[in-house]
Amino acid sequence: MKMVVAYIEREGFEPIREELLTLGFLSISAWEASGSTPEATATATYRGTKIETHLRPKTRLECVTGDEQVQTVVDTVLKHTSDQRFVFVVGVEQVHPTHTVKAEETVALSG
């Protein structure tokens, strides 16, 4: 099993979620994240004070799946995002499902 982790632009999340659901990947996680990139520092003014930030808003997306489906998830993420994204594939040693998942479903988490 593998876990696909992607840091994407926020507006890219919904098209990715919709396509993964259509493809049968029913369980994904996402939350707001920030990251530092080599882009120029963003500046803004707040109550007359100039503020610089090196962080950019992102969404972190995670999907655990069988080895055979990893490329499908990665391709879906790449298809719906700009060049400002990072996608990682990480090995998963064990999965301990909640009581709502049947034992036989733990063998192949394809979506």
C-alpha positions in Angstrom: 0.0 0.0 0.0 1.0 3.6 -0.6 -0.1 7.0 0.5 -0.1 9.8 -2.0 0.4 13.2 -0.4 0.0 16.3 -2.4 0.3 20.0 -1.6 -1.8 21.8 -4.1 -3.4 25.2 -4.8 -6.7 25.5 -2.9 -8.9 25.8 -6.0 -7.5 22.5 -7.4 -9.0 20.5 -4.6 -12.6 20.2 -5.7 -12.0 18.9 -9.2 -9.5 16.4 -7.8 -12.0 15.2 -5.2 -14.8 14.9 -7.7 -12.7 12.9 -10.2 -11.3 10.6 -7.5 -14.8 9.9 -6.2 -15.9 9.1 -9.8 -12.9 6.7 -10.1 -14.0 4.9 -6.9 -11.6 6.5 -4.4 -14.0 7.2 -1.6 -11.7 8.0 1.2 -9.4 11.0 0.9 -8.2 13.5 3.5 -7.6 17.2 3.0 -6.8 20.2 5.2 -5.4 23.7 4.9 -1.6 24.0 4.9 1.0 26.6 4.3 4.4 26.2 2.6 7.5 28.2 1.8 8.4 28.3 -1.8 11.2 29.9 -3.8 8.8 32.5 -5.1 9.2 36.1 -4.2 8.0 37.2 -0.7 4.4 38.3 -0.7 3.8 41.8 0.8 0.6 43.3 2.0 -0.4 46.2 4.2 -2.3 45.8 7.4 -3.5 48.9 9.3 -0.8 50.9 7.6 2.0 48.4 8.4 3.8 46.6 5.6 3.7 42.8 6.2 5.9 40.3 4.4 5.2 36.6 4.3 7.1 33.7 2.9 4.3 31.2 3.3 1.7 30.4 0.6 -1.7 28.9 1.3 -2.0 25.3 0.1 -4.3 22.3 0.6 -2.7 19.0 1.7 -4.4 16.0 0.2 -3.8 12.4 1.2 -5.1 9.2 -0.3 -4.0 5.7 0.8 -4.4 3.1 -1.9 -3.1 -0.1 -3.3 0.2 -0.1 -5.3 -1.7 -0.6 -8.6 -3.8 2.5 -8.2 -1.0 5.0 -7.2 -0.4 6.3 -10.7 -4.1 6.9 -11.2 -4.2 9.1 -8.1 -1.0 10.9 -9.0 -2.2 11.5 -12.6 -5.5 12.9 -11.3 -3.7 15.4 -9.0 -1.3 16.5 -11.8 -4.1 16.9 -14.3 -6.0 19.4 -12.0 -3.1 21.5 -10.6 -0.7 24.1 -11.7 3.1 23.9 -11.6 2.9 25.1 -8.0 2.3 21.7 -6.4 4.3 18.9 -4.8 3.2 15.2 -4.9 4.9 12.5 -2.8 4.3 8.7 -2.7 5.0 7.1 0.6 5.0 3.5 1.6 2.4 2.4 4.2 3.4 -0.5 6.5 0.2 -1.0 8.3 -3.4 0.1 8.3 -5.7 -0.1 11.3 -9.2 0.6 10.1 -12.0 1.8 12.2 -14.7 -0.6 13.4 -16.8 0.3 10.3 -14.4 -1.3 7.8 -14.7 -5.1 7.3 -11.5 -7.2 7.7 -11.5 -8.3 4.1 -11.6 -4.6 2.9 -8.3 -4.0 4.6 -6.4 -6.1 2.2 -7.0 -3.9 -0.9 -7.7 -0.3 -0.3 -8.2 0.7 -3.9 -10.7 3.4 -3.2 
